[in-house]
Structures are given as structure tokens and as C-alpha cells.
Amino acid sequence: MKKIFKIAAIAFAALAMISCDKNKDTETPQEPAGEEVSARKRLLALPSKIDEDGNLLSGRTFRYNADGSLAGVDEVWTEDDGTLGTYNLNVKREGNKLTLSNDEGEVEYEWTVNEQGYVVKNGDYSYEYDAEGHLTKVIEDWGEGPQVVSICTWVDGNMTSWTREGEAEDGGARVKRQTYKEDLNVGGIFTVFTEKSSLKKWMFEAGFFGKSTKNLVATDKWDDRDVAATFEYRTDDDDYVIAEVKYWEGEIDDETYYIWEDAE
């Protein structure tokens, strides 16, 4: 855990260095000409809470097999004595079945996956993807027949909107729309995803539910609201996001940190 502490401190210190002038918003993001990624990394931790020195207090950590495949996603928290507690979830795939089990062998999650390893069935929910591996539709079935609850629209590798079907005042879909920066989403983080998926953020970040956006999100706005949420980022020398800040009406609304390690 000392390694996580050290990298988390770097991410925390970097937050104060985020510049609102670094990126410009664009409706039609373009890939920067000649830009190359100098290193390939994988997600080591997704902190949900850090202290004033940047030490990880709680969140999710990720383990990998020798071949680079995901071996586990562990929950980490701080005990009363200041030490870190850990609850391990071990990932195992057999055919089209994917399970996440604790160290005692008790299954916490059991999903049906497609050939790409993306979840297509999760209890009462099923999921559809496009040819590029982006989540496009969430379907719910509580025994009264399948019902589409969310549709995600993708353009040029970016999700431009997602819906809450049937939740508008007129009975139609409530729609949330996104715009993007020119900067590439090098690490493939999930700033936005449909909230009607009955899923948690770490599940997307672990790669269970399709690919993320090609570019970094600039704004996120409901059609029935006047104000959009805006996002700024701090990246490392290899353009991997280590701090993401969400603003609402000019004030910080949320902060998200990412910790990476070099892929073997």
C-alpha cells in the first residue's frame, strides 16, 4: 500500500495545478495531429477519499494477472486505528460467465458476457453495444416484459447523449448531453455514463461495460436545465488523467482521482 500512498499524494498535490485555460471545449473533437502516448499504463487505484496529504483513505484498487488481464477489484477503507482494511473481489471468467467472488468463494456478482468480455446480462438488466464496443442501450425486465430505460448515442467515438426513457414531464425521454475537449482520453476514464444502468463507476472503470469516450468530457447538461456541469483535468507526463474536477455554477461539485502503474 505504500506505493498507492505515494502516487495518491502526487495526484492530490496536482489538483491545485489544474488550469481552466489548458483545454478548449469543442462540439466536434479532433485527434491532435502527431500526438503520441509515451507509455502504456493500467489503472492501479480509484480513490473515493484521500486525506489532506493525498494518502488513500478509501476506494477501489485493481489487481492484474501476469498476462495483464484483470485478476481482482478490491475495496479499501481506513480502520479506526488508521490501518487499511481490504475486501477482495477476485475476477474469474468461464466461457460467457463472469464472476466476482470474495476470498471465501462467495459470489458477489455473476454476469453474462459477450465475446469481448462486456456484460450483457446483470440480473434484471441487459445491455447492448455497438460494433466499437460502446454501451448503447440498457433494458430492464422485472417480469412484466423488457423495457428500454436508457439509450446512449455515440458520434466519432464519443457519447453525445444518454437518456432516462419515459421520465420527461411529457412522458418522453429525459436527455443528458455531453460536449468534448480536443484532448484525448488516453487512459479511457469514465467521466460520464448512463445512470440508468444500475451500475457503479468502478465497474465501468474496470472495463466490464464497454469502451469509454475517445476524448475528455468538457460539459454535461440535462436538456431541461439551464446550466451545464463543466470538467477540468490534471494529467501526468504521459497524458493519463490523475485528477478530474467537476464544476457546477462555478463551484467545485466533485473531485475524482486516478492512480496508474506502468503496464508490464
C-alpha contacts under 8 A as a table, 3 or more apart, distances in Angstrom:
res1	aa1	res2	aa2	distance
1	M	4	I	5.16
1	M	5	F	6.35
2	K	5	F	5.00
2	K	6	K	6.31
3	K	6	K	5.31
3	K	7	I	6.42
4	I	7	I	5.34
4	I	8	A	5.90
4	I	44	L	7.95
4	I	45	A	7.45
4	I	55	N	7.85
4	I	56	L	7.13
4	I	259	I	7.52
5	F	8	A	5.18
5	F	9	A	6.21
5	F	54	G	7.26
5	F	55	N	4.86
5	F	56	L	5.89
6	K	9	A	5.29
6	K	10	I	6.67
6	K	55	N	7.34
7	I	10	I	5.13
7	I	11	A	6.44
7	I	259	I	6.43
8	A	11	A	5.05
8	A	12	F	6.17
8	A	50	I	7.81
8	A	54	G	5.34
8	A	55	N	5.73
8	A	56	L	6.26
8	A	257	Y	7.96
8	A	259	I	6.46
9	A	12	F	5.09
9	A	13	A	6.14
9	A	53	D	6.05
9	A	54	G	3.82
9	A	55	N	5.68
10	I	13	A	5.24
10	I	14	A	6.13
10	I	54	G	7.12
11	A	14	A	5.10
11	A	15	L	6.62
11	A	54	G	7.12
11	A	242	I	5.45
11	A	243	A	6.15
11	A	257	Y	6.75
11	A	258	Y	7.47
11	A	259	I	7.46
12	F	15	L	5.47
12	F	16	A	7.92
12	F	50	I	7.94
12	F	53	D	7.29
12	F	54	G	4.83
12	F	243	A	7.51
12	F	257	Y	7.77
13	A	16	A	6.29
13	A	17	M	7.71
13	A	53	D	7.93
13	A	54	G	7.05
14	A	17	M	5.24
14	A	18	I	7.00
14	A	234	R	6.62
14	A	242	I	7.96
14	A	243	A	7.28
15	L	18	I	5.66
15	L	234	R	6.59
15	L	243	A	6.09
17	M	234	R	7.36
18	I	232	E	6.96
18	I	233	Y	6.30
18	I	234	R	5.43
19	S	22	K	5.51
19	S	232	E	7.46
19	S	233	Y	7.99
20	C	23	N	6.98
20	C	232	E	6.51
21	D	24	K	7.20
23	N	181	K	6.38
23	N	182	E	7.11
23	N	183	D	7.23
24	K	181	K	5.90
24	K	182	E	6.92
25	D	179	T	7.14
25	D	180	Y	5.93
25	D	181	K	4.70
25	D	182	E	7.07
25	D	218	A	5.79
26	T	29	P	5.73
26	T	179	T	6.52
26	T	180	Y	5.57
26	T	181	K	5.50
26	T	182	E	6.67
26	T	218	A	7.87
27	E	179	T	5.44
27	E	180	Y	6.19
28	T	180	Y	7.42
29	P	180	Y	6.16
29	P	181	K	6.22
29	P	182	E	5.06
29	P	215	N	7.01
30	Q	182	E	5.81
31	E	182	E	6.72
31	E	183	D	7.43
31	E	184	L	6.78
32	P	35	E	5.70
32	P	182	E	7.09
32	P	183	D	7.28
32	P	184	L	7.79
37	V	40	R	7.31
37	V	186	V	7.70
37	V	238	D	6.18
37	V	239	D	7.41
38	S	238	D	5.86
39	A	238	D	6.23
39	A	262	D	7.31
40	R	262	D	6.19
40	R	263	A	5.89
41	K	187	G	7.45
41	K	260	W	6.14
41	K	261	E	5.45
41	K	262	D	4.37
41	K	263	A	4.75
42	R	187	G	7.56
42	R	260	W	5.59
42	R	261	E	5.63
42	R	262	D	6.36
42	R	263	A	5.64
43	L	46	L	7.64
43	L	62	F	6.72
43	L	258	Y	7.25
43	L	259	I	6.15
43	L	260	W	4.64
43	L	261	E	6.49
44	L	61	T	5.79
44	L	62	F	5.18
44	L	63	R	7.32
44	L	258	Y	7.87
44	L	259	I	5.42
44	L	260	W	4.89
44	L	261	E	5.85
45	A	59	G	7.40
45	A	60	R	5.66
45	A	61	T	4.16
45	A	62	F	5.91
45	A	258	Y	6.22
45	A	259	I	4.99
45	A	260	W	6.91
46	L	59	G	5.78
46	L	60	R	5.13
46	L	61	T	6.23
46	L	202	W	7.47
46	L	256	T	8.00
46	L	257	Y	6.25
46	L	258	Y	5.17
46	L	259	I	6.43
47	P	50	I	6.85
47	P	56	L	6.21
47	P	57	L	7.56
47	P	58	S	5.97
47	P	59	G	4.21
47	P	60	R	6.12
47	P	61	T	7.91
47	P	256	T	7.43
47	P	257	Y	5.91
47	P	258	Y	6.82
47	P	259	I	7.94
48	S	57	L	7.75
48	S	58	S	5.60
48	S	59	G	4.50
48	S	60	R	7.59
48	S	256	T	7.22
48	S	257	Y	7.62
49	K	56	L	6.32
49	K	57	L	5.38
49	K	58	S	5.20
49	K	59	G	6.55
50	I	53	D	7.69
50	I	54	G	5.34
50	I	55	N	5.24
50	I	56	L	4.53
50	I	57	L	5.01
50	I	58	S	7.01
51	D	54	G	5.22
51	D	55	N	5.43
51	D	56	L	6.80
51	D	57	L	6.64
52	E	55	N	7.52
56	L	59	G	7.51
57	L	76	V	7.53
57	L	77	W	5.76
57	L	78	T	5.45
57	L	84	L	7.50
58	S	75	E	7.53
58	S	76	V	5.06
58	S	77	W	4.15
58	S	78	T	6.33
59	G	75	E	5.92
59	G	76	V	5.34
59	G	77	W	6.69
60	R	73	V	6.56
60	R	74	D	5.48
60	R	75	E	4.71
60	R	76	V	5.89
60	R	202	W	7.32
61	T	73	V	5.79
61	T	74	D	5.18
61	T	75	E	6.56
61	T	76	V	7.13
62	F	70	L	7.44
62	F	71	A	7.73
62	F	72	G	5.88
62	F	73	V	4.70
62	F	74	D	6.34
62	F	206	A	7.99
63	R	70	L	6.14
63	R	71	A	5.24
63	R	72	G	4.91
63	R	73	V	6.31
63	R	74	D	7.89
64	Y	67	D	7.82
64	Y	68	G	5.58
64	Y	69	S	5.55
64	Y	70	L	4.50
64	Y	71	A	4.58
64	Y	72	G	6.74
65	N	68	G	5.24
65	N	69	S	5.34
65	N	70	L	6.15
65	N	71	A	5.37
66	A	69	S	7.43
68	G	263	A	7.42
68	G	264	E	7.13
70	L	91	V	6.87
70	L	206	A	7.92
71	A	90	N	5.96
71	A	91	V	5.20
71	A	92	K	7.41
72	G	88	N	7.00
72	G	89	L	5.42
72	G	90	N	4.27
72	G	91	V	5.05
72	G	100	L	7.81
73	V	88	N	6.58
73	V	89	L	5.33
73	V	90	N	6.64
73	V	91	V	7.51
73	V	206	A	7.89
74	D	86	T	6.56
74	D	87	Y	5.59
74	D	88	N	4.39
74	D	89	L	5.44
75	E	86	T	5.64
75	E	87	Y	5.10
75	E	88	N	6.45
75	E	89	L	7.89
76	V	84	L	6.55
76	V	85	G	5.66
76	V	86	T	4.60
76	V	87	Y	6.55
77	W	84	L	5.54
77	W	85	G	5.25
77	W	86	T	6.59
78	T	81	D	7.94
78	T	82	G	5.77
78	T	83	T	5.72
78	T	84	L	4.58
78	T	85	G	5.97
79	E	82	G	5.28
79	E	83	T	5.38
79	E	84	L	5.86
79	E	85	G	6.18
80	D	83	T	7.46
87	Y	102	N	7.37
88	N	101	S	7.96
88	N	102	N	5.53
88	N	103	D	6.36
89	L	100	L	5.53
89	L	101	S	5.15
89	L	102	N	4.68
89	L	103	D	7.08
89	L	108	E	7.87
90	N	99	T	7.91
90	N	100	L	5.27
90	N	101	S	5.19
90	N	102	N	6.08
90	N	103	D	7.28
91	V	98	L	7.24
91	V	99	T	5.90
91	V	100	L	4.74
91	V	101	S	6.81
92	K	98	L	5.80
92	K	99	T	5.37
92	K	100	L	6.52
93	R	96	N	7.21
93	R	97	K	5.73
93	R	98	L	4.43
93	R	99	T	6.41
94	E	97	K	5.30
94	E	98	L	6.49
95	G	98	L	7.99
96	N	112	T	5.56
96	N	113	V	5.02
96	N	114	N	6.22
96	N	115	E	7.35
96	N	117	G	7.80
97	K	110	E	7.07
97	K	111	W	5.87
97	K	112	T	4.84
97	K	113	V	6.09
98	L	110	E	5.78
98	L	111	W	5.14
98	L	112	T	6.17
98	L	113	V	6.64
99	T	107	V	6.64
99	T	108	E	7.57
99	T	109	Y	5.59
99	T	110	E	4.46
99	T	111	W	6.32
100	L	107	V	5.90
100	L	108	E	5.69
100	L	109	Y	5.10
100	L	110	E	6.55
101	S	104	E	7.69
101	S	105	G	5.45
101	S	106	E	5.25
101	S	107	V	4.19
101	S	108	E	5.42
101	S	109	Y	7.04
102	N	105	G	5.34
102	N	106	E	5.49
102	N	107	V	6.63
102	N	108	E	7.14
103	D	106	E	7.44
107	V	110	E	6.88
110	E	122	N	7.35
111	W	119	V	6.21
111	W	120	V	7.57
111	W	121	K	5.83
111	W	122	N	5.32
111	W	123	G	7.74
112	T	119	V	5.67
112	T	120	V	5.74
112	T	121	K	4.99
112	T	122	N	6.91
113	V	116	Q	7.58
113	V	117	G	5.18
113	V	118	Y	5.11
113	V	119	V	4.20
113	V	120	V	5.27
113	V	121	K	6.95
114	N	117	G	5.25
114	N	118	Y	5.57
114	N	119	V	6.51
114	N	120	V	6.44
115	E	118	Y	7.48
116	Q	133	G	7.99
117	G	208	F	6.82
118	Y	207	G	7.45
118	Y	208	F	5.06
118	Y	209	F	5.13
118	Y	210	G	5.71
119	V	122	N	7.16
119	V	127	Y	6.94
119	V	208	F	5.91
119	V	209	F	5.70
120	V	126	S	5.21
120	V	127	Y	4.63
120	V	128	E	6.48
121	K	124	D	7.69
121	K	125	Y	5.92
121	K	126	S	4.34
121	K	127	Y	6.37
122	N	125	Y	5.09
122	N	126	S	6.04
123	G	126	S	7.79
124	D	140	E	5.76
124	D	141	D	5.22
124	D	142	W	5.90
125	Y	138	V	6.93
125	Y	139	I	5.60
125	Y	140	E	4.66
125	Y	141	D	6.40
125	Y	197	S	7.69
125	Y	198	S	7.85
126	S	138	V	6.01
126	S	139	I	5.17
126	S	140	E	6.57
127	Y	135	L	7.03
127	Y	136	T	7.62
127	Y	137	K	5.77
127	Y	138	V	4.88
127	Y	139	I	6.28
128	E	135	L	5.94
128	E	136	T	5.67
128	E	137	K	5.11
128	E	138	V	6.71
129	Y	132	E	7.72
129	Y	133	G	5.46
129	Y	134	H	5.17
129	Y	135	L	4.44
129	Y	136	T	5.13
129	Y	137	K	7.02
129	Y	210	G	7.31
130	D	133	G	5.35
130	D	134	H	5.45
130	D	135	L	6.71
130	D	136	T	6.39
131	A	134	H	7.53
132	E	211	K	7.82
133	G	210	G	5.26
133	G	211	K	5.64
134	H	154	W	7.75
134	H	210	G	5.09
134	H	211	K	5.13
134	H	212	S	7.00
135	L	152	C	6.75
135	L	209	F	6.77
135	L	210	G	5.68
135	L	211	K	7.44
136	T	151	I	5.68
136	T	152	C	4.50
136	T	153	T	6.40
136	T	154	W	7.75
137	K	148	V	7.15
137	K	149	V	7.84
137	K	150	S	5.71
137	K	151	I	4.60
137	K	152	C	5.99
138	V	148	V	5.95
138	V	149	V	5.80
138	V	150	S	5.13
138	V	151	I	6.59
138	V	196	K	7.28
138	V	197	S	6.08
139	I	146	P	6.24
139	I	147	Q	5.45
139	I	148	V	4.35
139	I	149	V	5.71
139	I	150	S	7.21
140	E	146	P	5.55
140	E	147	Q	5.21
140	E	148	V	6.23
140	E	149	V	6.48
141	D	144	E	6.44
141	D	145	G	5.51
141	D	146	P	4.42
141	D	147	Q	6.19
142	W	145	G	7.08
142	W	146	P	7.69
143	G	146	P	7.91
148	V	151	I	7.55
148	V	165	E	7.00
149	V	163	T	7.65
149	V	164	R	5.93
149	V	165	E	4.94
149	V	166	G	7.68
149	V	196	K	6.60
150	S	162	W	6.56
150	S	163	T	4.92
150	S	164	R	5.17
150	S	165	E	5.57
150	S	194	T	7.13
150	S	196	K	6.11
150	S	197	S	7.60
151	I	162	W	5.49
151	I	163	T	5.39
151	I	164	R	7.68
151	I	165	E	7.67
152	C	159	M	6.67
152	C	160	T	7.74
152	C	161	S	5.83
152	C	162	W	4.28
152	C	163	T	6.69
152	C	194	T	7.28
153	T	159	M	5.55
153	T	160	T	5.73
153	T	161	S	5.38
153	T	162	W	6.31
154	W	157	G	6.17
154	W	158	N	5.28
154	W	159	M	4.19
154	W	160	T	5.63
154	W	161	S	7.43
155	V	158	N	5.34
155	V	159	M	6.35
155	V	160	T	6.51
156	D	214	K	7.98
157	G	213	T	5.82
157	G	214	K	5.24
157	G	215	N	7.91
158	N	180	Y	7.91
158	N	212	S	7.78
158	N	213	T	4.60
158	N	214	K	5.68
158	N	215	N	6.74
159	M	162	W	7.56
159	M	178	Q	7.00
159	M	213	T	6.36
160	T	177	R	5.60
160	T	178	Q	4.99
160	T	179	T	6.66
161	S	175	V	6.69
161	S	176	K	5.41
161	S	177	R	4.18
161	S	178	Q	5.89
162	W	175	V	5.95
162	W	176	K	5.51
162	W	177	R	6.71
162	W	193	F	7.68
162	W	194	T	5.90
163	T	173	A	5.96
163	T	174	R	5.52
163	T	175	V	4.49
163	T	176	K	6.18
163	T	194	T	7.34
164	R	167	E	5.84
164	R	168	A	7.96
164	R	173	A	5.50
164	R	174	R	5.04
164	R	175	V	6.46
164	R	196	K	6.67
165	E	168	A	7.70
165	E	172	G	6.37
165	E	173	A	4.15
165	E	174	R	6.28
166	G	171	G	4.86
166	G	172	G	4.61
166	G	173	A	4.85
166	G	174	R	7.13
167	E	171	G	5.92
167	E	172	G	6.27
167	E	173	A	5.62
167	E	174	R	5.58
168	A	171	G	5.11
168	A	172	G	5.10
168	A	173	A	5.31
168	A	174	R	4.76
169	E	172	G	7.25
174	R	222	W	7.55
174	R	223	D	7.30
174	R	224	D	7.80
175	V	222	W	5.81
175	V	223	D	5.77
176	K	220	D	6.82
176	K	221	K	5.35
176	K	222	W	4.18
176	K	223	D	6.09
177	R	220	D	5.69
177	R	221	K	5.27
177	R	222	W	6.26
177	R	223	D	7.24
178	Q	217	V	6.89
178	Q	218	A	7.26
178	Q	219	T	5.45
178	Q	220	D	4.55
178	Q	221	K	6.50
179	T	217	V	6.12
179	T	218	A	5.38
179	T	219	T	5.17
179	T	220	D	6.79
180	Y	215	N	6.16
180	Y	216	L	5.76
180	Y	217	V	4.45
180	Y	218	A	4.52
180	Y	219	T	6.82
181	K	184	L	7.85
181	K	215	N	6.29
181	K	216	L	5.54
181	K	217	V	6.06
181	K	218	A	5.34
182	E	215	N	6.56
182	E	216	L	7.43
183	D	215	N	5.72
183	D	216	L	5.95
184	L	214	K	5.96
184	L	215	N	4.26
184	L	216	L	5.96
185	N	188	G	5.28
185	N	189	I	6.77
185	N	213	T	6.74
185	N	214	K	5.40
185	N	215	N	4.56
185	N	216	L	5.00
185	N	240	Y	7.66
185	N	241	V	7.99
186	V	214	K	7.83
186	V	215	N	7.99
186	V	239	D	6.34
186	V	240	Y	5.70
186	V	241	V	7.80
187	G	239	D	7.95
187	G	240	Y	5.29
187	G	241	V	6.86
188	G	205	E	7.97
188	G	211	K	7.44
188	G	212	S	5.46
188	G	213	T	6.80
188	G	214	K	7.38
189	I	205	E	6.32
189	I	212	S	6.41
189	I	213	T	7.83
189	I	241	V	7.78
190	F	193	F	6.69
190	F	201	K	7.51
190	F	204	F	6.74
190	F	205	E	6.28
190	F	212	S	5.82
190	F	213	T	7.43
191	T	216	L	7.83
191	T	217	V	6.71
192	V	217	V	7.67
192	V	220	D	7.95
194	T	197	S	5.91
195	E	198	S	6.86
195	E	199	L	7.56
196	K	199	L	7.96
199	L	203	M	6.79
199	L	204	F	7.97
200	K	203	M	5.50
200	K	204	F	7.10
201	K	204	F	5.37
201	K	205	E	6.35
202	W	205	E	4.85
202	W	206	A	5.96
203	M	206	A	5.16
203	M	207	G	6.69
203	M	208	F	5.90
203	M	209	F	7.06
204	F	207	G	5.27
204	F	208	F	5.80
204	F	209	F	5.40
204	F	210	G	7.31
205	E	208	F	7.68
207	G	210	G	6.06
207	G	211	K	6.98
213	T	216	L	7.07
217	V	220	D	7.62
217	V	231	F	6.70
218	A	230	T	5.72
218	A	231	F	5.35
218	A	232	E	7.41
219	T	228	A	6.12
219	T	229	A	5.50
219	T	230	T	4.46
219	T	231	F	6.32
220	D	228	A	5.55
220	D	229	A	5.15
220	D	230	T	6.53
221	K	225	R	7.10
221	K	227	V	6.81
221	K	228	A	4.35
221	K	229	A	6.19
222	W	225	R	5.40
222	W	228	A	7.28
223	D	226	D	7.74
225	R	228	A	7.58
227	V	248	W	7.82
227	V	249	E	7.06
228	A	248	W	7.12
228	A	249	E	7.90
229	A	246	K	6.63
229	A	247	Y	5.64
229	A	248	W	5.00
229	A	249	E	7.42
230	T	246	K	5.78
230	T	247	Y	5.18
230	T	248	W	6.73
231	F	244	E	6.94
231	F	245	V	5.63
231	F	246	K	4.67
231	F	247	Y	6.17
232	E	244	E	5.92
232	E	245	V	5.33
232	E	246	K	6.75
233	Y	241	V	6.46
233	Y	242	I	7.60
233	Y	243	A	5.63
233	Y	244	E	4.54
233	Y	245	V	6.29
234	R	241	V	5.78
234	R	242	I	5.81
234	R	243	A	5.00
234	R	244	E	6.50
235	T	238	D	7.46
235	T	239	D	5.05
235	T	240	Y	5.13
235	T	241	V	4.21
235	T	242	I	5.32
235	T	243	A	6.92
236	D	239	D	5.27
236	D	240	Y	5.51
236	D	241	V	6.54
236	D	242	I	6.56
237	D	240	Y	7.54
240	Y	260	W	7.94
241	V	244	E	7.06
241	V	258	Y	6.60
242	I	257	Y	5.47
242	I	258	Y	4.61
242	I	259	I	6.19
242	I	260	W	7.93
243	A	255	E	7.22
243	A	256	T	5.80
243	A	257	Y	4.58
243	A	258	Y	6.29
244	E	255	E	5.77
244	E	256	T	5.05
244	E	257	Y	6.32
245	V	252	I	6.84
245	V	253	D	7.63
245	V	254	D	5.97
245	V	255	E	4.65
245	V	256	T	6.47
246	K	252	I	5.92
246	K	253	D	5.45
246	K	254	D	5.10
246	K	255	E	6.29
247	Y	250	G	5.73
247	Y	251	E	5.26
247	Y	252	I	4.48
247	Y	253	D	5.14
247	Y	254	D	7.12
248	W	251	E	5.35
248	W	252	I	6.34
248	W	253	D	5.70
252	I	255	E	7.65
